[in-house]
Amino acid sequence: MRSLFLFGFLLIATIAVAQTQKAPDVAEFVSVDAPVFVLNHVRVIDGSGAAAVDDQAVIVSGGKIQWIGAAGSAQAPAGAQILDRTGDTVIPGIVGMHDHLYYTDSISVQVAGGRIAEPGLFVAEIPYTAPRLYLAAGVTSMRTTGSLEPYTDLKIKSRIDSGLMPGPWIDATAPYLEGAPTIFAQMHELTGPEDAKRSVDYWAAEGMTSYKAYMNITREELGVAISEAHSLKLKLTGHLCSVTWPEAVALGIDDFEHGPVFSDTEFVADKKPDVCPQGGVGSWANQEIDGAAVTGLIRNLVAHHVAVTSTLPVFEASAPGRPKLQTRTLEAMSAESAQSYLTARARVSLDSQMTSLMRKEMDFEVAFVKAGGLLLGGPDPTGNGGVLPGFGDQREIELLVEAGFSPVEAIRIGTANGAAYLGLSDRIGTLAAGRQADLVLIKGDPSKKIEEIENVETVFKAGVGYDSKKLIESVRGQVGIR
């Protein structure tokens, strides 16, 4: 009997040791792996929109937050690792709601001369660099918001969930629900409503957990896709053009990507049903945000609980002189990707309307939130190649501040709001006892200077701390080719 007890004890001990061991591709980046630890004397921004609170202690045990309160009142459990981080700030892990595992690595070459050659625009999957950059920047949860290499995306999710590679938790979005004609070589073109239903069912069975409709889908296809997704208790968002926002709201869509200034075609003159018009973006140029038409749209969105995802960084990259070039961005890119981006950037016209349209989009987003709308955030690392995974998520929060939100409000949009949309508010998105310990440790105070959100030191995912600088260094010169 004693031998049996001893065997059981040793077995439990062996399992405990095995559980703490990390795969080689993960272990090299782990900087904190204590079962119980305390982040002491930190400033806490809890993600709720409340003001930052100084000199706090955060006690983490078993991958969850056990206690948050004044550092002077903290009672650290016996054996806890004490991490004194005086002057540093803790925010919730970012929930990226328009993130991709691909990247427009050679855009300037592919659109040279203003024409895209057959078989269409090709976008590179970056399964190695993207997850590392997202995690390094503080993104602990993300929605892929459209897939071009779905089985690669699913494999990345599986490897991360299995602890074999570093990266965020992933809400994997199925391949785009797109109609004809699409400019993308990797996109399927729907042939009708039955094809839309088949696509939704097939990818749900394969493990995808959300959907995205695209620019040339018809109203009938979209309606069938939404209905089928909802029957599976899954959500569908859209970057639309052929279908207007009011039409999609009536069909039951859950979310819109990019904001209306860049994707709602309801104000296009002579708009034809189910057709994406040329020059649709400019139709919002003369719309007043406080005018009857726009306020009516906002009321419609709020009444039907339709979210809007802000993706300001991808549009900023097409505005003249923006964003400010950062060494970290260029160093992360492959030489070819950096050359492509700098070439595309140089082609941006100095009189581009993107500057004024982006400002209008910012004003819409502020008005939408004031009216009670759920605004989400994400960078959309596509466009001319200037937006990178992770770095773009930080930039999105900075641009929300430029739009008119306070820093703590912008952080709430980038954290708690995404969790709410995903139905995960009881687990992630805010800092409170009982929540999963998804935390970002930042040097500085982003509640006063939002750009300090870029000064990430350690990213905790379920209580395991990852070294941000090591993750970034591991992808140097590889974004676009790996």
Phi, psi and omega in degrees: 000317179297320179296321179296316178300316180297319179298316180297318179299314180296323179296315179298318179297320180296317179297318180300317178295317181298324182292333181274345180287142181245148175298150184306320182289348178256316188303324184293345182254354183280124180249338177225121181217040179274141178297329177224129177212164181232125168270108191255142177061040179258161171270134183247123168249109194275356178090354181277348188099354178288160180296154176296146179240125183276162173050058179251164172237139177240117180259126182241133178217131178061031178083004180234156175284123179264329184197143171225132178181186181302135183301325181292342181258357184290139174241095184292133177298153178301134178083000181292144173279124181262121179247102180280114183234051180305129179091346179275164182240142174246128174235165175294157173302138179292140176251096185282120187253004167214068181249153179229161173254022175227175188201140179278083191281336185227038187299321184292329178286318185290333181253013178302133180082004178077011182229138176259120183286162176295147006269016180125177182294131181245132183243138186272130171287139178233071188288343180268310187281322185299309181300324180292318179292319177302309182297318181301327183274356178105006178277111180257345175218144182206153170253132183286338171053049177114127183242141173250332174234079191300322181288331173292316178302316180294324178293318178301312179302314181297316181294320178294313180298330180275358179078021183265343178212153179281146177162173181282165165293141188238126163271105188275117180271136182295169174305150183307136171271092190237145175260188178262148357264134176259149180272355186265128182295333187265005182260136171287144176255119180297145180254000180154180183299324179295323177294322178297315179297316179300318181296316179299312182295317183298312186285335172295318179294332180279348176117002177288147187239005173200172185223157177220124174272151186236191202290337184244017177289149177270165178298319181294317178297318180295316180299318179294317181297317179297313181300317182290319177300316181294327177295335177267005182062037177241162184251158180228128175249174181208138162255097192256169176201306179295329177252130181283164179299312179301322177297317181290323176300316180297332179277349175100021180299152184265334191199150173240139179266146170081343185088159188288332183302330183252359184214353179265121185255017184295338183261007178288129179296136178058034176300127180266140181302135174065019179236130176279113185283151173287140177071027183294331183300320184293348184293342179269355186301324184258008179277134177270131183298327178265011178282168185298321184294315183286318178296327176294319177298316180298316178299321179296317179297313182294318181298328182261008176057043178264124179279163174230132178259118176282133177226056186299325183300323183292331177276325176302324182295341178258010175264140183300132177075010182232153347283176174298130181296134179243137178301319183299326180291310182293325180290331179285331183287151167294162181301319181293319180293320179297318179296318179299314181297313182297325177294313180296322179297319181293339181277351181294124182292139180294338179255024179303140177283358184298327181299311182288324179292323178294320177298320179295320177297318176301316181295322176299315184296321177296315180295322180298315180293319179299331180276359179103010182282154178267106179262130178253172181221145175187159188268334189056079183286070179226235177057226184274009176093002183276351181254121181254154175307142177079297178302321179294326177296320175295318181296324177303316180293321177297318181289331174297325175293317176300326180295330180136358176279151173288161179304318181289330175292318179296320178295322176300317179298321182279355184230285186297321183294320177297318178298320180296316180298321181282354182074028185241022184298335179281356183238317185226176172098330177224163180257116179198156178303134181097342178283157173298141184278068170263104189226151174238121179264120188239134174279117181115193186227089180293349175288341177252322178231099189298334180295344177287356173295343178281347184273057183282130176259307183224138176245121180261124175241114185052039174086356178260126184268131180247139181281112184299314184297321179295321178296317179294317180298328184290345181248006183309128175073015187238350180294123182112339181236356184209000000 
